[in-house]
Amino acid sequence: MVPRAELLVNGKVVATATKFPYRLTVDTRRQKKTMKVQIRVYDKAGNNRTTPIRTWYRR
């Protein structure tokens, strides 16, 4: 289990979760129509891992 998960949109942290199950949400109306989205997780030692960038399109 990881102590913290972050949702990044266009390189900026927009949501943080510290309890399992991790729920990360964002109001997409406040974002550009094209969003580069990633998840970053941290372990107890402070190491982190980030997912590959996914592109989301808001209609």
N, C-alpha and C positions, 0 to 999 in steps of 0.2 A: 504494500500500500504506500502511496506517496502522500506527503503531508500538504502539498499545494499544487494546484493546477491553474493555469492561466489561459485565457482566450485572447489571442492577438488578432487584430484586424488592421491591415495596412501597416504592420510593424508596431502598433501601439497596444498596450494591455487595456482591454475594455471590460474584462470580468475576471474575478479570482474566486476560486473555491478551495476551502480547507477541510471539508468534511465529505466523507464517502456516503452516498454516491455523489460524485462531482456533477454539479449542474451549472453550466456556463451559458448565459444568455446575453444577447445584445439587441438593442433596438435598431434594426436595420434602416429605419427611416432617417436616422441621424448619420448614416454612412453614405459613401459614394455609391453609384450604381454598380461599379465593379469593385469587389472586395477581395483582398488577398488574406486568407484566413489560415491561422496555425494554432496549435495547442502546444503549450510548454508545461512540462511537469518537473518538479524538483524532488529529490530524495532527502532523507534526513541529514545527509552530509552536505547538502547544498548543491550537489551536482544537478545539472539539468539536461533535458533532452527535448528537442523541438521537432514536431512533425514536419513533413514536407509541406510547402505552400500549396494551398488549394485555392482556386479562384471561384468565387460565388458571384452571381449576377442577380441584382435586385430588379424586379419588373415593375 
